[in-house]
Amino acid sequence: MQVTVEAGEGLARRMTVELPADDVEQQVDQKLRDVARQARLPGFRPGKVPMRVLRQRFGESVRGEVLGEMVQTSFSQAVAEQELRPAGQPQIQPDIDIPGRRYAYTAEFEVLPEISVNDLSGMRITRPVAEVTEADVDAMIERLREQRRTFEDVERAAQDGDRVTLSFEGSIDGEPFPGGSAEHRQLVLGSGSFIPGFEAQLEGAAAGEERVIDVTFPEEYPNRELAGRAAQFKVNVEAVAEPKLPDVDADFMAAFGIDDGDAERFRADVRANMERELRQRTDAKIKTQVMDALLEANPVDLPAVLVSEEIRALKGQTQQAAGGGAMELPDELFAESAERRVKLGLVIAEVVKRWELQPKPERVRALVEELAATYERPEDVINYYYADAQRLSSVEALAMEELVVERMLESADVVEEPSSFDALTDRSEGAG
């Protein structure tokens, strides 16, 4: 087998492989003999078909089968001999001259880039430092009460936080527009769920009152036909209801798994969940910084084939999340995310290889237990992961990423920065 390799642009390679003609023809003959034992042709007894007839009848298909098998095995052997690392499947172009006894092919493919991993020496990583305070726990319990609020009709004007039931008709330049009308729609004033300015103009309205509301659709409104346009809504307020928060009693606590009504145990459980969330958010912020720094310290040439595969994967995930319809989405929408994911995958793989990182079973187990801790029956969740190697591999990948982050932090300039639970969990005032 003779192999020559030409370097193309960037990571592209063109490899020509010449297969020994004697080897090809020997394998063709062997397969034809195998066929002869089974062949049934008119005028010949089983197993007695002459080789000449077999070559005429089956020679072309057998030679194609042999060449397919030899291309597959020889390609793997050739890239190993040439110390190449293909980034994807090659494009094969046969170069066959049977009378001239030439059996060759060219394979065009991209190779994985050579990465000499640089650590994060001299790069700054901020480590947020925060704790869950009693005030944080109080605020979280109030949020839990808000989540379970009910509404009671009142005979007064609507105010911020009230729920109004209304019917409305919208128009632009005096003409109704699609989606601009609704009946018996419920709206919590101050929720920001309607067009900016709509809810504020309903404050002070009472049940049975009619109002005319003028608003302008935002420039970034999803429906481009409405974006930036002024509209008018004729609104009939049908009911006004004020919010009622539940008491923190035994029934309330039972909804969160505290069946005995123990208030201290309830607070402790709330605190434990908050501390778990705080730890996860802190780790996530550090991880994002480390990954950004890792990419900055290690520029990578990307194989286009891997980026294309990642774009297809992201597009498929998006379509599945949207209900699996045949939604047409441009590749450009996913290109930036795909490039980042491919870069990180390549760099992380080299970090793992260089420092021979491997998460221990107990570390994986701890991650599984943390994932399961938020469920009512944690043991069932743990068994779910350990019952399937593929499910467990997703947790093993998380454990590996933790090891990479820890290894990179050893060389970085880590600076602690005071923070708070609300700031780290995006619950601070004004957070988006």
C-alpha positions in Angstrom: 0.0 0.0 0.0 1.4 3.3 -1.1 0.2 6.5 0.6 0.8 10.1 -0.3 -0.7 13.1 1.6 -1.1 16.7 0.3 -1.9 19.5 2.7 -4.7 21.8 1.5 -6.0 25.1 2.9 -6.1 25.2 6.7 -6.9 21.7 8.1 -7.8 20.2 4.8 -5.9 17.1 3.6 -5.9 15.0 0.4 -4.6 11.5 0.8 -4.0 9.1 -2.1 -3.9 5.4 -1.4 -2.7 2.8 -3.9 -3.9 -0.7 -3.0 -1.7 -3.7 -4.1 -3.3 -5.2 -7.2 -2.4 -8.7 -6.2 -4.2 -8.3 -2.8 -7.3 -7.0 -4.5 -7.5 -9.7 -7.1 -6.7 -12.5 -4.5 -9.7 -11.3 -2.4 -11.9 -11.1 -5.5 -11.0 -14.7 -6.4 -11.6 -15.8 -2.8 -15.1 -14.2 -2.7 -15.9 -15.7 -6.1 -15.0 -19.1 -4.7 -17.3 -18.5 -1.8 -20.0 -17.5 -4.2 -19.4 -20.7 -6.2 -20.4 -22.9 -3.3 -23.8 -21.2 -3.1 -24.5 -20.1 -6.7 -27.5 -21.6 -8.5 -27.6 -20.8 -12.2 -29.7 -22.5 -14.9 -27.8 -25.3 -16.6 -25.3 -25.8 -13.8 -25.4 -28.0 -10.8 -25.1 -26.3 -7.4 -21.4 -25.6 -6.7 -20.4 -26.6 -10.2 -20.6 -23.1 -11.9 -17.4 -22.5 -13.8 -15.2 -19.6 -12.5 -15.4 -18.0 -16.0 -19.2 -17.8 -15.7 -19.0 -16.5 -12.1 -16.7 -13.7 -13.2 -19.0 -12.7 -16.0 -22.1 -12.8 -13.7 -20.8 -11.6 -10.3 -17.3 -10.2 -11.0 -18.2 -6.5 -11.0 -20.4 -6.6 -7.8 -17.8 -8.8 -6.0 -15.0 -6.4 -7.0 -17.0 -3.5 -5.7 -17.6 -5.2 -2.4 -14.0 -6.1 -2.0 -12.8 -2.6 -2.8 -15.3 -1.1 -0.3 -14.0 -3.3 2.5 -10.3 -2.6 1.5 -10.9 1.2 1.4 -12.4 1.1 4.8 -9.6 -0.9 6.4 -6.8 0.8 4.4 -8.0 4.3 5.3 -7.8 3.6 9.0 -4.3 2.0 8.5 -3.1 4.9 6.3 -4.2 7.7 8.7 -2.5 5.8 11.6 0.7 5.4 9.6 0.7 9.1 8.6 -0.2 10.2 12.2 -3.3 12.0 11.0 -6.4 12.6 13.1 -9.5 13.0 10.8 -12.1 15.4 12.1 -14.9 13.6 10.2 -15.8 11.1 7.5 -13.7 11.4 4.4 -14.9 12.1 0.9 -13.7 9.1 -1.2 -13.0 9.3 -4.9 -12.1 5.9 -6.6 -9.3 5.8 -9.1 -9.7 2.4 -10.7 -8.1 1.0 -13.9 -8.8 -2.7 -14.0 -6.9 -3.5 -17.3 -3.9 -1.6 -15.9 -4.2 -3.3 -12.5 -4.5 0.1 -10.7 -6.7 0.1 -7.6 -6.4 3.5 -5.9 -8.6 6.2 -4.3 -8.2 9.7 -2.9 -9.7 10.7 0.4 -10.4 14.3 1.2 -10.9 15.3 4.8 -10.1 17.7 7.6 -7.8 16.9 10.5 -8.1 17.9 14.1 -5.9 20.9 15.0 -2.8 20.5 17.0 -3.3 22.1 20.4 -0.5 22.8 22.8 -2.6 23.7 25.8 -1.6 26.9 27.7 -2.7 27.3 31.3 -4.3 30.5 32.7 -1.2 32.0 34.1 -1.7 35.8 34.6 -5.4 35.6 33.8 -7.9 36.9 36.4 -10.8 34.9 37.6 -13.3 36.4 40.0 -14.8 34.1 42.6 -18.1 35.4 44.1 -18.4 35.0 47.8 -21.8 35.0 49.4 -23.9 33.3 52.1 -27.6 32.7 52.7 -28.8 35.0 55.4 -31.9 34.8 57.6 -33.2 37.8 55.6 -32.7 35.8 52.4 -34.7 32.9 53.8 -37.5 35.2 54.8 -37.5 36.7 51.3 -37.6 33.2 49.7 -40.5 32.2 51.8 -42.4 35.3 50.7 -41.7 34.3 47.1 -43.1 30.9 47.8 -46.2 32.5 49.2 -46.4 34.7 46.0 -46.2 31.6 43.9 -49.3 30.2 45.7 -51.3 33.3 45.9 -55.0 33.3 45.1 -57.3 36.2 44.0 -60.6 37.4 45.4 -62.9 39.8 43.6 -63.2 43.2 45.1 -65.6 46.2 44.6 -62.9 48.9 44.2 -60.7 50.4 41.5 -57.8 48.2 40.3 -54.3 48.9 41.5 -50.8 47.5 40.9 -50.7 43.8 41.7 -54.5 43.2 41.2 -55.8 40.8 38.6 -58.2 42.2 36.1 -60.5 40.3 33.8 -61.1 42.1 30.6 -62.2 41.9 27.0 -60.7 44.1 24.4 -60.5 45.0 20.7 -57.4 46.5 19.1 -57.0 48.5 16.0 -54.3 50.3 14.0 -55.3 53.3 12.0 -58.9 52.4 12.8 -58.6 48.9 11.4 -58.7 45.7 13.5 -55.5 43.6 13.2 -54.9 39.8 13.7 -54.5 38.8 17.4 -55.5 42.2 18.6 -58.8 41.1 20.3 -59.6 38.8 23.2 -62.4 38.0 25.6 -62.3 37.3 29.3 -58.5 37.6 29.4 -57.0 37.8 32.9 -54.1 40.2 33.5 -52.1 40.9 36.7 -51.3 44.6 36.7 -47.6 45.3 37.0 -46.6 41.8 35.6 -45.3 43.3 32.3 -47.0 40.6 30.3 -48.7 43.0 27.9 -47.4 45.8 25.7 -45.6 48.5 27.6 -48.0 51.1 28.8 -51.1 48.9 28.6 -51.2 47.8 32.2 -50.5 51.2 33.7 -53.5 52.7 31.9 -55.8 50.1 33.6 -54.9 51.2 37.1 -57.9 53.0 38.7 -60.4 51.1 36.5 -63.3 49.3 38.2 -65.5 46.4 37.1 -67.9 47.4 34.4 -65.8 50.3 33.3 -64.8 50.8 29.7 -61.5 52.5 28.7 -59.6 53.4 25.5 -55.9 52.6 25.7 -53.3 54.0 23.4 -50.0 52.2 23.1 -47.1 51.7 20.7 -45.7 48.3 19.9 -41.9 48.1 20.7 -39.5 48.3 17.8 -38.2 44.8 18.7 -41.7 43.3 18.8 -41.6 39.7 17.4 -44.4 40.4 14.8 -42.6 42.7 12.5 -45.8 43.9 10.9 -46.8 45.4 14.3 -43.3 46.5 15.5 -43.1 50.2 16.2 -46.7 50.9 15.2 -49.3 52.9 17.3 -52.4 51.0 18.3 -55.6 51.7 20.2 -57.5 49.2 22.4 -61.1 49.5 23.5 -61.2 47.7 26.8 -64.1 46.4 28.9 -63.1 45.7 32.5 -65.2 42.8 33.7 -63.7 42.1 37.2 -61.1 43.2 39.6 -59.5 40.8 42.1 -56.9 41.4 44.8 -54.1 38.9 45.6 -54.3 36.8 48.8 -51.2 35.2 50.1 -51.4 31.9 52.0 -50.4 31.7 55.7 -47.2 29.8 56.4 -49.1 27.1 58.2 -49.1 23.3 58.2 -51.0 23.0 54.9 -48.6 25.4 53.2 -45.5 23.6 54.5 -47.0 20.2 53.5 -46.9 21.4 49.9 -43.1 21.5 50.2 -42.7 18.1 51.8 -42.9 19.1 55.5 -45.8 16.9 56.5 -45.4 17.4 60.3 -45.8 21.2 60.1 -42.4 21.8 61.8 -41.6 25.5 61.0 -38.0 25.2 61.9 -37.5 22.1 59.7 -39.3 24.0 56.9 -36.9 26.9 57.2 -34.0 24.6 57.3 -35.2 22.8 54.2 -35.7 26.2 52.4 -32.2 27.2 53.5 -30.6 24.0 52.2 -32.2 24.4 48.8 -31.0 28.0 48.7 -27.5 27.1 49.6 -27.5 24.4 47.0 -28.6 26.9 44.4 -26.1 29.4 45.6 -23.3 26.9 45.2 -24.4 25.9 41.8 -24.7 29.5 40.6 -21.3 30.3 42.0 -19.7 27.3 40.4 -21.4 28.2 37.1 -20.1 31.8 37.1 -16.5 30.5 37.8 -16.8 27.9 35.1 -17.9 30.4 32.5 -15.0 32.6 33.3 -12.6 29.7 33.2 -13.9 28.5 29.8 -13.7 32.0 28.4 -10.1 32.3 29.6 -9.3 28.9 28.3 -10.5 29.9 24.8 -8.6 33.2 25.0 -5.4 31.4 26.0 -5.7 28.7 23.4 -6.7 29.9 19.9 -7.9 27.0 17.8 -8.4 26.4 14.0 -11.8 24.8 13.7 -12.6 21.9 11.3 -15.6 23.2 9.3 -17.1 19.7 9.3 -17.3 19.6 13.1 -18.9 23.1 13.2 -21.5 21.9 10.6 -22.3 18.8 12.6 -22.7 21.0 15.7 -25.0 23.4 13.9 -27.2 20.5 12.8 -27.3 19.2 16.3 -28.3 22.6 17.8 -30.9 23.1 15.0 -32.4 19.7 15.7 -32.6 20.4 19.4 -34.3 23.7 18.8 -36.8 22.1 16.4 -37.5 19.3 18.8 -38.1 21.8 21.7 -40.5 23.7 19.4 -42.6 20.6 18.9 -40.7 18.8 16.2 -42.1 20.7 13.3 -40.3 21.3 10.0 -39.4 24.8 11.1 -36.8 26.3 8.8 -34.0 27.9 10.8 -30.9 29.5 9.2 -27.5 28.0 10.0 -26.2 31.5 10.9 -28.5 31.5 13.9 -26.5 28.7 15.5 -23.0 29.4 14.1 -21.5 31.3 17.0 -22.8 28.8 19.6 -21.6 25.9 17.5 -18.1 27.3 17.1 -17.8 28.0 20.8 -18.9 24.4 21.7 -16.5 22.8 19.2 -13.6 25.0 20.4 -14.3 24.1 24.0 -14.7 20.4 23.2 -11.3 20.3 21.4 -9.5 22.3 24.1 -11.0 20.5 27.0 -10.1 17.1 25.4 -6.5 18.2 25.2 -6.5 19.4 28.9 -7.9 16.0 29.9 -5.3 14.3 27.9 -2.3 16.4 29.1 -3.1 16.1 32.7 -4.6 12.6 32.5 -7.8 13.7 34.3 -10.4 11.1 35.3 -13.2 11.7 37.8 -13.4 9.2 40.6 -16.6 7.1 41.1 -17.3 8.8 44.4 -17.2 12.2 42.8 -19.7 11.1 40.1 -21.9 9.6 42.9 -21.8 12.9 44.8 -23.0 14.8 41.7 -25.8 12.3 41.1 -26.9 12.7 44.7 -26.9 16.5 44.4 -29.1 16.2 41.2 -31.4 13.9 43.1 -31.7 16.0 46.2 -34.4 18.3 44.9 -36.8 15.4 44.1 -39.3 13.9 46.5 -37.8 10.4 46.2 -34.0 11.0 45.7 -33.2 7.3 45.7 -35.4 6.7 42.7 -33.5 9.4 40.8 -30.1 7.9 41.8 -31.2 4.5 40.6 -32.5 6.0 37.4 -29.0 7.3 36.5 -27.1 4.2 37.5 -29.5 1.9 35.6 -28.3 3.3 32.3 -24.7 3.9 31.3 -25.6 6.6 28.8 -27.5 8.6 31.4 -24.7 8.2 33.9 -22.2 9.4 31.2 -23.8 12.8 31.2 -23.0 13.2 34.9 -19.5 11.8 34.3 -19.0 14.6 31.7 -20.1 17.2 34.3 -17.6 15.7 36.8 -14.9 15.9 34.1 -15.6 19.6 33.5 -15.3 20.2 37.2 -11.8 18.6 37.2 -10.8 20.8 34.2 -12.0 24.0 36.0 -10.2 23.0 39.1 -7.0 22.3 37.2 -7.1 25.6 35.3 -7.8 27.5 38.5 -4.5 26.3 39.9 -2.6 28.6 37.4 -5.1 31.5 37.3 -5.1 34.7 39.4 -8.2 34.0 41.5 -9.7 37.1 43.3 -12.6 36.8 45.7 -15.4 39.3 45.3 -18.2 39.9 47.9 -21.7 39.2 46.6 -25.1 38.2 47.8 -27.7 35.4 47.2 -29.9 37.7 45.2 -27.1 39.0 43.0 -25.8 35.5 42.2 -29.3 34.1 41.5 -30.4 37.1 39.5 -33.1 38.1 42.0 -31.6 41.4 42.9 -33.6 44.5 42.2 -33.6 45.3 38.5 -32.3 42.0 37.4 -33.6 40.9 34.1 
